[in-house]
Amino acid sequence: MAKETPRESLGQGKVVGSSDKALEIELADLGERRWVPRSVLHDDSEVYDDDDNKEGEVFVHQWWATKNGLV
């Protein structure tokens, strides 16, 4: 059985910009916008692209949230 990657919720968010490698997400609970690399979005995240899934709860890998002072 594969080990699940620890996750951290950044709360509710909405995609407001994008590039090939990252999404600019307006984080309602933090009151700010952050560029989040697509590679650190957790599989459980409701926000993961700039088309259909651009609003909802944002989950990222815990190590990234810690490294960037979000927890």
C-alpha positions as CSV (number, residue, x, y, z in Angstrom):
1,M,0.0,0.0,0.0
2,A,1.4,3.4,-1.0
3,K,2.1,5.9,1.8
4,E,-0.2,9.0,1.6
5,T,1.5,12.4,1.3
6,P,0.6,14.6,4.3
7,R,-1.5,17.5,3.3
8,E,-2.4,21.0,4.7
9,S,-5.6,23.0,3.9
10,L,-5.2,26.6,2.9
11,G,-8.9,27.1,3.2
12,Q,-11.2,28.3,0.4
13,G,-9.6,29.6,-2.7
14,K,-10.3,30.7,-6.3
15,V,-7.9,30.7,-9.2
16,V,-7.3,34.3,-10.5
17,G,-4.3,33.6,-12.7
18,S,-2.2,30.8,-14.1
19,S,1.0,29.7,-15.8
20,D,2.2,26.4,-17.1
21,K,3.7,25.5,-13.7
22,A,1.6,27.4,-11.1
23,L,-1.8,28.8,-10.2
24,E,-2.4,32.2,-8.7
25,I,-5.0,31.5,-6.0
26,E,-6.9,34.1,-4.0
27,L,-7.1,32.5,-0.5
28,A,-10.2,33.8,1.3
29,D,-9.2,32.5,4.7
30,L,-5.7,34.1,4.5
31,G,-6.9,37.2,2.8
32,E,-4.2,37.1,0.2
33,R,-3.2,35.8,-3.2
34,R,-0.4,33.2,-3.6
35,W,1.3,31.5,-6.5
36,V,1.0,27.8,-5.8
37,P,3.1,25.4,-7.9
38,R,0.8,22.8,-9.6
39,S,3.2,20.1,-8.4
40,V,2.4,20.8,-4.7
41,L,-1.3,20.7,-5.0
42,H,-2.5,17.6,-3.1
43,D,-4.7,15.0,-4.8
44,D,-7.5,16.0,-2.3
45,S,-7.5,19.6,-3.5
46,E,-10.8,20.8,-5.0
47,V,-8.8,23.5,-6.8
48,Y,-6.3,22.2,-9.3
49,D,-6.7,23.9,-12.7
50,D,-7.9,27.1,-14.2
51,D,-10.8,25.6,-16.2
52,D,-13.4,23.5,-14.4
53,N,-11.9,23.1,-10.9
54,K,-11.0,26.7,-10.0
55,E,-12.9,27.2,-6.7
56,G,-13.1,25.3,-3.5
57,E,-10.9,24.0,-0.7
58,V,-7.2,24.2,-1.5
59,F,-5.0,21.3,-0.2
60,V,-1.2,21.4,-0.7
61,H,1.6,19.1,0.4
62,Q,2.4,19.8,4.1
63,W,6.1,20.3,3.5
64,W,5.4,23.1,1.1
65,A,2.9,24.9,3.4
66,T,5.4,24.7,6.2
67,K,8.4,25.9,4.1
68,N,6.3,28.9,3.0
69,G,5.1,29.9,6.4
70,L,1.4,29.0,5.8
71,V,1.0,26.8,8.9
